[in-house]
Amino acid sequence: MKTETKTTKSTVAARTRKASTTKTTTRKVKAKSTAAEGLMELYIDSLKDIYWAEKALTKALPKMAKNATSENLISSLENHLSVTEEQISRLEKVFELAGKKATAKKCEAMDGLIKEGQDIMESTEPGPVRDAGIIAASQKIEHYEIATYGTLCAFAKTLGQKEAAALLHETLNEEKEADITLTEAAYNTINFDAAEEDSEM
């Protein structure tokens, strides 16, 4: 019994030493020379990010629609393209309200999500399975946008940018609606059709 207790104590001590060693080797991230120093700068930087993302989407959505086969999905993607163009105009207004020129800064997250969508289309045959993949890729994009616009709304409110917050909230609601539309398209037909193709193989 005493031996077991001793072993347990030495094991705990070893783990504690390992944990403390891990803590000491963790390095702080060095900020870039252009790093934001205040919330307003972070807000503007985030606006530039999503502005690039929305512009990139206006090129990606037509490709997705062209590769889709479900009329419902094609219609949803084409409709979201026109909504995205309106959202770009809205972002330009938000920049204006902040006294800044609308400028795009490459959004690495959106770039990655769009590339993932392209990979899905290239790795699936045209039909229900590809449609299901396009919906999956589109919903990842929508979820990213929902998170981004939710954060931007909070920033705008904190900074007293009430009109900008209202505009950003309008876009947030549109992104949520798009996500619901894609979910319904997937659940009602496309995923079941894709599953049927699997059972026929």
Secondary structure, DSSP 8 states (H G I E B T S, - for coil): -HHHHHHHHHHHHHHHHHHHHHHHH-------TT---SHHHHHHHHHHHHHHHHHHHHHHHHHHHHH---HHHHHHHHHHHHHHHHHHHHHHHHHHHTT--------HHHHHHHHHHHHHHHTS-TTHHHHHHHHHHHHHHHHHHHHHHHHHHHHHHHTT-HHHHHHHHHHHHHHHHHHHHHHHHIIIIIHHHHHHHHHH-
